[in-house]
Amino acid sequence: MENKNFRKRYFFFDIDGTLAVGNPGRYIPKSAKDAIEKLESQGHFCAIATGRSQAMAFDYCQEIGFKNMVSDGGNGITIDNKLIKIDPLERESVVKLLKECDEKGFTWAISYDNSKVRYTKSPKFVEDTKDTYMKTIVDENLDLDKIDIIYKAYIACTVENEGQIENLQNVPFARYQDTYVFVEPDDKSVGIKSILDYYHAPYEDAVVFGDNKNDLKMFRDEWTSIAMGNAIDELKERATFVTKDAVDDGIAYACKHFNWI
């Protein structure tokens, strides 16, 4: 019999430090897996919300049992394992940045398709970054003027010298490594709203879980925002509710607190 009092919620989980814990050997606590299974069995919608590209995150989502995803820092959405869209970065600003990098001797790479590959015109980029995060293909004939879509860019620069790149301030970027920065979308709430719009669901029915700086923009007044106990203070200040640490069954604790499971 249909429960007429049932209110469908749309749950979005950051990965590292929220859903997955432990480094190295990242794993998802059993309590979190059980909570998500209960949510889905009751008819709720569950999705990953990540800054990673759809191509980089898809296999992992399959591995942990998620069919839905906000990817590419909010610019991509996948529903029932089908890629619905990925919006690229604003091209003009990125091209202007990369041409400045050329003038000042900073090497770079870009992702212009949804794959696990990035492209650079400089063999020195790999040497400068000392990074194997993803496969890098060197194409010395790479011409920015012939590339219409850029999903992400990677600039080889240290914290000390990134201030020399003036146009870096005109694009969203994050640093995960000492040797380079990611130029990438940084507002997961954009993708969350896209999924809610896809289902014609009210924004107030969204529930987001996060722990770090890249989750700040998805903590909004329109919906319920839950900070993990291990979250940064700035995120906790924006949260509707602060739960326990991810490793201490924080996801399950929050779901029980709100009577969602």
Secondary structure as GFF3:
##gff-version 3
##sequence-region A 1 261
A	DSSP	beta_strand	10	13	.	.	.	ID=ss1
A	DSSP	alpha_helix	30	41	.	.	.	ID=ss2
A	DSSP	beta_strand	45	49	.	.	.	ID=ss3
A	DSSP	alpha_helix	54	64	.	.	.	ID=ss4
A	DSSP	beta_strand	69	71	.	.	.	ID=ss5
A	DSSP	three_ten_helix	72	74	.	.	.	ID=ss6
A	DSSP	beta_strand	76	79	.	.	.	ID=ss7
A	DSSP	beta_strand	82	86	.	.	.	ID=ss8
A	DSSP	alpha_helix	91	104	.	.	.	ID=ss9
A	DSSP	beta_strand	108	111	.	.	.	ID=ss10
A	DSSP	beta_strand	117	120	.	.	.	ID=ss11
A	DSSP	alpha_helix	124	129	.	.	.	ID=ss12
A	DSSP	beta_strand	135	138	.	.	.	ID=ss13
A	DSSP	three_ten_helix	144	146	.	.	.	ID=ss14
A	DSSP	beta_strand	152	156	.	.	.	ID=ss15
A	DSSP	three_ten_helix	162	164	.	.	.	ID=ss16
A	DSSP	three_ten_helix	166	170	.	.	.	ID=ss17
A	DSSP	beta_strand	173	174	.	.	.	ID=ss18
A	DSSP	beta_strand	180	183	.	.	.	ID=ss19
A	DSSP	alpha_helix	188	198	.	.	.	ID=ss20
A	DSSP	three_ten_helix	203	205	.	.	.	ID=ss21
A	DSSP	beta_strand	206	210	.	.	.	ID=ss22
A	DSSP	three_ten_helix	213	218	.	.	.	ID=ss23
A	DSSP	beta_strand	224	227	.	.	.	ID=ss24
A	DSSP	alpha_helix	233	238	.	.	.	ID=ss25
A	DSSP	beta_strand	241	242	.	.	.	ID=ss26
A	DSSP	three_ten_helix	246	248	.	.	.	ID=ss27
A	DSSP	alpha_helix	250	257	.	.	.	ID=ss28
###
